[in-house]
Amino acid sequence: MERALYARSRRRSLSALNNAADMELNDIVFETNGKLVVHKIKSSNADLSEGGCLVNECRKILAQNSSLCYRIC
C-alpha cells in the first residue's frame, strides 16, 4: 500500500511541476505531505528505484525553473 501511495505522489509531483513550468508561472511553492517524495527530489543521490526516472524529471524541472519550490507542509 505504501509503495502505491509513493508512486502516485511521484506522478502527481511531476505533473504539477510540468504544468507550472509549461505555464511559466513564477514564485510557486508546492507543498505535500509526501515526506519521502520531497526527500528524494531534494537529495543529490541517484534514485535507482523503479520510479527514479520520475524523481529525476522533477529534479530537472526544478533546476531549470528557479522560481519553483518544493517543500513538505
N, C-alpha and C positions, 0 to 999 in steps of 0.2 A: 504494500500500500504506500509506504513512504517513498519508494522508488518511483511510483507512478506520479505522486504529487510533485516530486522534484523534477520529473520530466515535463510535466505541464507547466511548472513555474519557469523552467528554462525557455520553453516555447513562447510563453506569454511575454517574458522579458525581451526576447529577441524581437517579437512582433512590435512591442511598444517602442523599443529603441529604433527599429526600422521606420515606423510611422513618424516618429518625431524628427528623425533625420531627413526623411523624404519631404516633410512639410517645412523643413528649415526652421523649426521652432528654436527659440532661444531661452536660456535660463530655465530649463525644465529639470525638475527633480523627480526621479522615480522612487517611490517608496514601496517596500514589500515586506512581508513577514517571513519571507523565504531566506533565512539566515545563510543556509548553505549555498544558495544561488549567488547571493551578494559576495560571500567569501570566495567562491570560485571565480567570479568575474574580476574581483579586485586583486586576486592572487597573481603573482608573476610566474607561478609554477605552471607547467604544461598540464592540461587536463586531458588525460588519455582514456577517460571513461567513455562509455557508449555515447553520451550526449556532449562530449567535449567539443565537438565542432560547433555546437550552438553557443557554448561559452566563449569560444574563440571569436565567433562572429560578433557577439556582444562586446567583447573587448575591442575589436577592431572599430566598431561604430563609435564607442566611447572615445577612443583615441583620435578619431577623425573629427569629432564634434565636441570641442572642449566646453561648450555651454550646457552639455548634458551631464547630469549627476545621478548616481545610483546609490541608494542607502537603505538601511533597514529602519522600519518605523516601529 
